[in-house]
Amino acid sequence: MPDSPTPADLGFRMPAEWAPHRGTWLSWPHKEASWPGKFDVVPGIFARMVTELARHEEVHINVSGPDMEEGVRALLAREGAAPDLVRFHHNPTNDAWCRDHGPIFVEREVEDGRREQAIVDWGYNAWGGKYPPYDLDDVVPTRIGRELGLPVFHPGIVMEGGSIDVNGRGTLLTTEACLLNPNRNPELTRDRIEQYLCAYLGVEHILWLGDGIAGDDTDGHVDDLTRFVDPSTVVTVVEEDPTDENYEPLQENLQRLKKMTDQDGRPLRIELLPMPRPLYHEGQRLPASYANFYIANGLVLLPGYDAKRDGEAQQTLQRLFPDRRIVVMDCTHLVWGLGAFHCVTQQWPAP
């Protein structure tokens, strides 16, 4: 492997998303081609998201430079975002999907009880080379590591943040459809990919789901399917209509989950989330999923698509996160870019 010793050798591990945050990282949207015909509403959605997050934690925003920063500051001021908790970083990007091109933070405890942090900078190729150019996105984690003075590890293989989910205790969820797709790392076997995940994220137990949902251009990211909500509990989306194209793959994933255990050999507790009604734009099925929520300090951002099923998903997550507000925001326009809240955020754990 490129780095020796690896993060796991040095005692680093990726924390769970619900662990305390210092803040959330975003890359401000600017690529109109990602939301053809609807881009004008997207910055406003981001501004409302930042406003909610800044009630609870810092928000760190990648922008291309001073001019973009000035425009975003003005928009956030109109929205009422707390300015003292918003930070700007002049890191040019190709697109806004910070979950996949942003820094993956790992941490370890040191002798005096403090935690030291590092960044893992996986290779990024815009989901198998689908949307070039992506050279600016690919170097974002290293730029951030340099700015923060943190060590940066380079595994040398392609991996996106939305393709994995961890429970912070040693277990990681992913999908065969994505990680075994030859457009990522065709030279790597499944066993070899597992070795990289263990070495760079500090996990030791990997759970593999199958296919993703219809309309997902990431080839099956797990953050549209199944998410850990505590060390032993997952929520997974299911489709109730047997005629829907998502019905069978989601049922297959559910059956797999029922046979899975955590790192200590205990069966997973499984909670179900509904799928929204099918959402189309210009004849294209969109990857709308309630699994694409984001867990922050004090709140969970839940993408909204239709009132009745939004409410069902909100009630389930409120029961699972009783100490956090579940904030539902309309994502029918955001998901035209083929992603929602989890896709555009990346957590920065509290040191």
C-alpha positions in Angstrom: 0.0 0.0 0.0 1.3 3.5 -0.7 1.4 4.8 2.9 3.5 2.9 5.4 2.6 2.9 8.2 -1.1 3.2 7.4 -3.7 5.1 9.5 -4.8 1.8 11.2 -1.2 1.0 12.0 -1.0 4.3 13.8 -4.3 3.9 15.7 -6.5 6.1 13.5 -10.2 5.3 13.0 -13.0 7.0 11.2 -15.7 8.1 13.7 -19.4 7.6 13.1 -21.3 10.5 11.7 -23.3 11.0 14.9 -20.2 11.5 17.0 -19.7 15.2 18.0 -18.7 17.5 15.1 -16.5 20.5 15.0 -18.2 21.3 11.8 -19.5 20.4 8.4 -17.7 20.9 5.0 -19.5 22.0 1.9 -18.4 22.9 -1.6 -20.5 25.8 -2.9 -22.5 25.0 -6.1 -21.5 26.7 -9.3 -21.7 24.1 -12.1 -24.9 24.9 -13.9 -24.7 21.7 -15.9 -25.2 19.7 -12.8 -28.8 21.1 -12.5 -29.7 21.9 -16.1 -32.6 24.4 -16.1 -32.9 24.5 -12.3 -29.6 25.8 -11.1 -31.0 29.2 -10.0 -32.8 27.6 -7.0 -29.9 25.5 -5.8 -27.8 28.2 -4.0 -30.9 29.1 -2.0 -31.3 25.5 -0.9 -27.6 25.5 0.2 -28.1 28.8 2.0 -31.1 27.3 4.0 -29.0 24.2 4.8 -26.1 26.3 6.0 -28.5 28.4 8.2 -29.8 25.3 9.9 -26.3 23.8 10.4 -24.8 27.0 11.7 -27.3 26.9 14.6 -25.3 23.9 15.9 -21.8 23.8 14.5 -19.3 25.5 12.3 -19.8 25.3 8.5 -16.8 25.3 6.3 -17.4 26.3 2.7 -15.1 25.7 -0.2 -15.3 28.6 -2.7 -13.2 29.4 -5.8 -11.9 32.7 -4.4 -12.8 36.2 -3.0 -15.5 37.0 -5.6 -17.5 33.8 -4.9 -17.0 34.2 -1.2 -18.5 37.7 -1.3 -21.6 36.5 -3.2 -22.1 33.6 -0.8 -21.7 35.8 2.2 -24.4 38.1 0.9 -26.8 35.2 0.2 -26.2 33.8 3.7 -26.8 37.1 5.3 -30.2 37.4 3.6 -31.0 34.0 4.8 -30.0 34.8 8.4 -27.2 32.4 8.8 -25.0 33.0 11.9 -21.9 34.6 10.4 -19.6 33.8 13.3 -19.9 30.0 12.6 -19.4 30.1 8.9 -15.8 29.8 7.5 -14.7 30.2 3.9 -11.8 28.4 2.2 -10.5 29.3 -1.2 -10.4 25.8 -2.6 -11.6 25.8 -6.2 -13.8 22.8 -7.2 -15.4 21.3 -10.3 -18.7 20.5 -8.6 -20.5 20.6 -5.3 -20.5 16.9 -4.1 -18.3 17.3 -1.1 -19.3 13.9 0.4 -17.3 12.3 -2.4 -14.4 14.7 -3.0 -14.1 16.2 0.4 -11.7 15.2 3.3 -12.4 12.0 5.2 -11.3 12.6 8.8 -9.8 9.9 11.0 -8.8 10.3 14.6 -6.9 8.6 17.4 -6.7 9.1 21.1 -3.3 10.1 22.6 -1.9 9.7 26.1 -3.4 12.8 27.7 -7.0 12.0 26.4 -6.8 14.3 23.5 -7.7 13.2 20.0 -5.4 13.7 17.0 -6.8 13.9 13.5 -5.6 13.1 10.1 -7.2 13.2 6.6 -7.5 10.4 4.1 -7.4 11.6 0.5 -8.8 8.8 -1.7 -8.5 9.2 -5.4 -11.6 10.8 -7.1 -12.6 10.2 -10.7 -16.2 11.6 -10.8 -17.9 8.2 -10.4 -16.0 6.3 -13.0 -15.0 9.2 -15.2 -18.6 10.2 -16.0 -18.2 14.0 -15.5 -14.8 15.4 -16.4 -13.0 17.5 -15.5 -12.5 16.5 -11.9 -8.9 17.5 -11.2 -9.8 20.4 -8.8 -12.1 18.1 -6.8 -9.5 15.4 -6.6 -7.0 17.6 -4.7 -9.5 19.2 -2.2 -8.6 16.9 0.8 -4.9 17.5 0.4 -5.4 21.3 0.2 -7.5 21.2 3.3 -5.0 19.1 5.2 -2.3 21.5 4.3 -4.3 24.5 5.5 -5.3 22.8 8.8 -1.8 21.4 9.4 -3.0 17.8 9.5 -1.3 14.7 8.1 -2.8 13.5 4.9 -2.7 9.8 3.8 -3.0 8.8 0.1 -4.2 5.3 -0.4 -3.8 5.7 -4.2 -7.1 4.1 -5.1 -10.5 5.6 -6.1 -13.1 5.8 -3.3 -16.0 8.1 -2.6 -17.4 9.1 0.8 -20.9 8.3 -0.2 -20.0 4.7 -1.0 -19.2 3.8 2.7 -20.9 4.2 6.1 -19.3 3.3 9.4 -20.5 2.7 13.0 -17.4 4.0 14.6 -16.7 0.7 16.3 -15.1 -1.2 13.4 -17.9 -2.0 11.0 -18.3 -0.5 7.5 -21.3 -0.8 5.1 -20.8 -0.6 1.3 -22.1 -2.1 -1.9 -20.8 -4.5 -4.5 -22.4 -2.4 -7.3 -20.1 0.5 -6.6 -16.9 -0.7 -5.1 -16.6 -3.7 -7.5 -17.5 -1.6 -10.5 -14.5 -1.8 -13.0 -14.8 2.0 -13.6 -13.2 2.6 -10.2 -10.4 0.2 -9.4 -10.4 -2.6 -12.0 -7.1 -4.0 -10.9 -8.3 -4.7 -7.3 -10.1 -7.8 -6.1 -12.8 -7.6 -3.4 -10.4 -8.9 -0.8 -7.8 -6.2 -1.8 -10.4 -3.5 -1.5 -11.3 -4.7 2.0 -7.7 -4.5 2.9 -7.6 -0.8 1.9 -10.7 0.0 3.8 -9.4 -1.6 6.9 -5.9 0.0 6.6 -7.1 3.5 5.9 -10.3 3.8 7.9 -9.5 1.6 10.9 -12.3 -0.9 10.4 -12.1 -4.6 10.6 -15.6 -5.8 9.6 -17.1 -5.0 6.2 -20.7 -5.6 5.2 -21.6 -5.8 1.5 -25.0 -4.9 0.1 -25.9 -5.4 -3.6 -27.4 -2.9 -6.0 -28.3 0.7 -5.6 -31.5 2.6 -6.5 -32.8 3.6 -9.9 -31.4 6.8 -11.2 -28.3 6.8 -9.1 -25.3 7.8 -11.3 -22.8 6.8 -8.6 -23.4 3.0 -9.4 -25.0 2.3 -6.1 -23.8 4.5 -3.2 -24.8 3.1 0.2 -25.9 6.5 1.4 -29.0 6.1 -0.7 -29.7 2.7 0.8 -28.7 1.9 4.3 -27.2 4.0 7.1 -26.0 3.3 10.6 -27.8 5.3 13.2 -26.1 3.8 16.3 -23.4 1.2 16.6 -25.8 -1.7 16.3 -28.7 -0.2 14.3 -29.2 0.5 10.7 -32.1 2.2 8.8 -32.7 0.9 5.3 -35.1 2.0 2.6 -37.8 -0.3 1.2 -40.2 0.0 -1.7 -43.7 -1.3 -1.0 -44.8 -1.3 -4.7 -43.8 -4.7 -6.3 -44.0 -3.2 -9.7 -41.5 -0.4 -9.0 -37.9 -1.1 -10.3 -36.5 -0.5 -6.8 -38.6 -3.2 -5.2 -36.4 -6.2 -5.8 -33.0 -4.7 -5.2 -34.1 -3.1 -1.9 -35.7 -6.4 -0.8 -32.5 -8.2 -1.6 -30.5 -5.8 0.5 -33.0 -6.1 3.3 -32.5 -9.9 3.3 -28.8 -9.5 3.3 -29.0 -7.2 6.3 -31.1 -9.7 8.2 -28.1 -12.1 8.0 -25.5 -9.6 9.0 -23.8 -9.0 12.3 -21.7 -6.2 13.8 -18.0 -6.5 14.6 -18.9 -8.4 17.8 -21.0 -11.0 16.1 -24.4 -9.5 17.2 -27.2 -9.3 14.7 -28.0 -5.8 13.4 -31.1 -4.1 14.5 -33.0 -3.0 11.4 -35.4 -0.1 11.1 -37.2 0.6 7.8 -37.6 3.8 6.0 -40.1 4.3 3.1 -39.1 5.3 -0.4 -40.6 8.5 -1.8 -43.0 8.2 -4.6 -41.1 7.9 -7.9 -39.7 11.3 -8.9 -39.0 12.2 -12.6 -37.6 15.2 -14.4 -37.7 15.4 -18.2 -38.4 11.7 -18.2 -35.4 10.7 -16.0 -35.9 8.8 -12.8 -34.2 10.7 -10.0 -32.4 9.0 -7.1 -34.7 10.3 -4.4 -34.2 8.5 -1.1 -34.8 9.3 2.6 -31.6 7.4 3.4 -29.7 10.5 2.1 -30.1 12.3 5.4 -27.2 14.1 7.2 -26.5 13.8 10.9 -25.2 17.0 12.6 -24.9 18.3 16.1 -28.4 18.7 17.4 -30.2 18.0 14.1 -30.7 15.7 11.2 -31.3 17.2 7.8 -33.8 15.0 6.0 -34.5 15.5 2.3 -38.2 16.1 1.5 -40.1 14.9 -1.6 -43.8 14.5 -0.7 -45.6 15.4 2.4 -47.1 12.0 3.5 -44.0 9.9 3.1 -41.8 12.8 4.4 -43.7 12.6 7.6 -43.3 8.9 7.9 -39.6 9.1 7.5 -39.4 12.1 9.9 -41.2 10.2 12.6 -38.9 7.2 12.2 -35.7 9.3 12.4 -37.1 11.3 15.3 -37.6 8.1 17.3 -34.0 7.0 16.5 -32.5 10.4 17.2 -34.6 11.7 20.1 -32.1 14.4 21.1 -31.9 15.9 17.6 -34.3 18.0 15.6 -35.3 16.3 12.4 -35.4 19.2 9.8 -37.2 18.3 6.6 -36.3 20.5 3.6 -37.7 20.2 0.1 -35.1 18.5 -2.2 -37.2 18.0 -5.3 -35.0 20.5 -7.1 -31.7 19.6 -5.5 -32.1 15.9 -6.4 -32.2 16.9 -10.1 -28.5 17.1 -9.7 -28.7 13.4 -8.6 -27.9 13.9 -5.0 -29.3 15.4 -1.7 -28.1 16.5 1.7 -25.7 13.7 2.5 -24.1 14.0 -0.9 -23.1 17.6 -0.4 -21.9 17.4 3.2 -18.8 16.0 4.9 -18.5 15.9 8.7 -15.5 17.2 10.6 -15.3 15.4 14.0 -14.7 17.4 17.1 -11.0 17.1 18.2 
